[in-house]
């Protein structure tokens, strides 16, 4: 249990109940975590070991691909468990003379993890996944029975503008949201519940401040979503039965870590990714970077926003039937 398939130290956390956490990372993985400033974190329930509520993974975005680095299972989803995980990680790395100082950590909008990151890595900027942001908006559209109304072209455009808020300059968010409110509420007052939700949670004295969910400054620098991690979870689901016993999960984690390190060494040797992204996603990112560059040069917000809506419509197409 304490060692990986290469017979190297692997276990770094085995805390007692309550808030029990078991977590693994190799020294090589920790060095990779140290050398790359952008991390992503996400949990999954289906393949978490029996008696644990979830398994939680941290991935690192290096110059070639996203890689799972930290493998953990948590007895619950409490802030205490997340703090135990992160503090154990920090302490273990420090004992091995490895400095962990991430610039950004992208997660979903789970407040307990946000608080734990702020405690253990106070200099890291916590970022909210753009796709989760879009999902949250669409869930409210369904909850408030606005789906049918949202099929109208003018209304769909404003919904797309809401979903595109994370891609506009932070100083434009308030003005943009005011225009969205004017447009939507002129169409139908039923949209007041939706716009009130957005304001309360993301805009004014919000539960999630703008700097958390806005990605304008990091366009072209790091992924804006946890979709890579969701893909990893789907792979786990295909290989491991639902809620396996702890030893089955640990063996899967060891195999996964071995595979990741082989991929890392291969990519370093070849100086290219072994997992190329789909062309349409690369094209979307290139369009966004070009649109951002043009906006900075000429300050034509309407043209920039039009480009962003294309990204939003893609998200809507994916999540509307979920």
N, C-alpha and C positions, 0 to 999 in steps of 0.2 A: 504493500500500500504506500510506503514512504518513498519508493523509487520508481522512476519511469522505465521504459523498455531498454534504455541505454545504461541502466543501473546507476543513474544519477539522482541526486536528491530531488524530490518532486513535491511532496506534501509540505505546505507551509502554514496551514491553519486547520486545527481540529478542536474547535471550542466546545465547551459543555453546553447543555441545555440550561435555561431557556435560550432561545436564539442561536441554536447550534448551527455552525458553519463548518464545512469541510472544503478545503480549497487546495489547488495544485498549480504549480508553475515551475519549469526548469530554470536553471541559472541562465542558460542560453536564451530562453524566452524573456527573462527579466531584462537581459541586456538589450534585446530587441525593443522591449517596452521603453527602456531608458533612452534609446537612440532615436526614437520617433515621437514627436510631440502630440500626435493626434490619436486619441483612443476612442473606441466605440464600445458601449455596454448594453446588454439586453438579456432578459430572462426568458425561460420557456418552462412550461408546466408538464407537457405530455411525457417527456423523457426524463423528468427529474426522478431520482431514486425513491423507492417506497419509503415512507415516513418523512420525506422532505417535500416542502410545498413547491419549490422550484429549483431549477439549476440556472445559474447566472454566469455569463461569459463576458470577458473583456477581450476585444480584438484590437489589433494595432494596424494602422494604415501606414505602410511604408511606401517606398517609391514605386513598387510594382503591384501590390495587391493587399487585400484585407486578410489578416491572419488571426485565428484564435490563440490567445496567449494565456489567459487566466481561466481556469475551469473550476467552478464551485457549485456546491449545492447548499441550499439554505432551508432551515426548518420553517421559516416564515418570511414574510415580505416586510418586516419591520425595519425602521431606521436603525435600530440597534444591531440587527444582523448585518446590514450593509456597512455600518461603521466598523464592526468587528472584522469583516472581510477586508476592507480597505486599510484599516490600521495594521492588520496582520501582514498584508502585502507590503506596506511601507516599511514596517519593522524588519521583515525578512530581507527585503532588498538592501536596507541599510547595513544589516549584519554582514551581507556579502559585498559591501562596498559598491553598491549599485545605486545611483541617484535616480529617483523617479520624480520628474517635474513636468508633467504634461501641460501643454498649452491649452488644449481643448479636450473635453470628454463629451461625446455625443450619446445621449440616452433618450428614452421616451420621457413622458412628462410625469414621472413618478417622484413625488415630493420627498419621500424617504431617502431615495438615492441621491437626489439633489442636495439634501441637507448633509448627508454623509460625505459626499465629495467635497462640499464646501468646508467641512470640518478637517478632513485629512489632507486635501490638496487645495488649500485656500487660494493659490495663485492660478489654478486652472479655471478656464471659462467653461461652464456647463452649457452645452448646446442641446436644444430640443430637436428631435428628428422631424424633418419637414413632412415626411409622409404621415407620421403620427399626427402632426398638426392638421393635415388635410383630412385624415380619418376622423379626428375630433369634430371638425366643422361639419362633415357629412353626417355623422351620427346625430348631431343636433338638427340638421335639416330633416332627417327622418323622424326624429322624436317630435318635432313641431309640425309634422305633416306638411312639409313644404316641397316634397319631391316633385309632385305634379306641376306646381307653379314654377319650379326651377328648370323645367324643360323649355320654358319660353326663352327665346334668344337673348333678350335684353337682361333678363334676370340671371340667366346662366353666365352672362358676361360678368356680372357683379359678384356672383359666387366664385368665379375664377379669380377675380381681383382679390377677394378675401384670402383664398388659398395661396395667392402669389405674394401676400404681405411679407413673408419671410425673405423674399428676394429683392425688396426695394430698400433704398437707404433708410436707416433708422429715423433720420430726421424728417422723412416724408410720410411716416406711418400714420400720424394723427390726421394730416390733411387728406391723405388717401382714404382713410376710414370714414371721415366726415362725408366725403363725396359718395362713398358706397352706401352709407346710411340714407343720404338724401335720395339716391336713386331707388334703392330697394323699398323704402317706406312710402315713396310716391306710387310705386306699383301696387303695394298691398301692405297694410299695417300689420299683417301676420308676421312680417319679417322683423318686427321689433324685438321679439324674443331672441331671435338669432343674433341680431346686432348687439343686443344687451349682453348676451353670453360672450361674444367676442371682446367687447369692451371690458367686461368684468374680469375675464381670465387672461387677456393678452395686451390690453392697451393702457387704461388709466388705473393707476395704483393696483396693478394686476397681480393675480396669483402667480403668473409666469411673466417676468419682465421682458421687455422687448429684446434686450441684449442676449437673453437666453435662446429665443426661438428665431431671431433674425440672422440670416446667413449671407447678407450682402457682402460683408468684408471678407468672407472666406470662400466666395465663389471662385472655383478653379484651384483652390488650395487643398480641400479635403471633401470627402463625400458629405452630402447634406442629409442623408437618410441612413437607416439601419437595415436597408434591404439586403445588403451583403450578409448580415447576421441572420436575417430571416431565412435566407437560402441555406445557411449552415444548419439552422434548426430543422429545415425540411430534410436535409441529408441525414441528420441524427434520427429523425422520425422513421426514415426508411430502413435504418440499420438496427435500431433498438426498439424493443417492444415498449408499450406504454407503462410508465412507472416500474422500471426494472429493479431488481435487487441492487444493493449498493455495489457489490463486487462486479456485477455486469457493467454498471455505469462507469466504475473506475477503469476497468479494462478498455472500455470504449474511449475514455478520455486519454489513456496512455497511447492507444493506437492513433488517435487524432493528433496528439502532440507530436508523435514520431513522424506522421505524414506531413504535418505543417513544417517541421524543421527540415525535412528533406526538400520540400518545395522551396523553402527560403534559400537553402544552399544552392539549389538548381537555378533559381532566379538570379542570385548573386553571380554565379558563374557565367550565365548566359546574358546577363544585363538586360533582361526583358521579362515580362510577366509570363507565367505559364497558364494564366486564366484570363485571357483577353475579354474585355467587356463587349457587349453587343454594340454593333455599329450605331444603332439609333440613339443609344444613351451617350456615346461619345460625341455624336453629332449634336445632341441637345446641349451638352456641356459646352461645346465649342461655340454654339449660338449664344448661350448665356454669357460666356466670357467676352465675346465680341460685342454683344449688346451692352454689357456693363461698361466696356471700354468707350464705346460711342457715347453712352449717357454721360460719363464723366467728362468727356470732351465737349459735348454740345448742350448738355442739360435738357435734352428733349425727353421729358418724362413720359408723355403719351406714347411715343414710339417704343420706349423701353418697356412700358407696361404691356403693350401689345405682344411683345415677344414672350413676356412672362406668362401671359394667359395660355399660350400654347403648352407650356409645362403643366399648368393647372388643369387644363382640359384632359391631359394624359392621366393625371392623378384621378380626376373625376371618373374617367372611363374605367379605371381599375377598381375603384372602391365603391362605385354606385350599386353594384350587385352583391357586394360582400356581406 
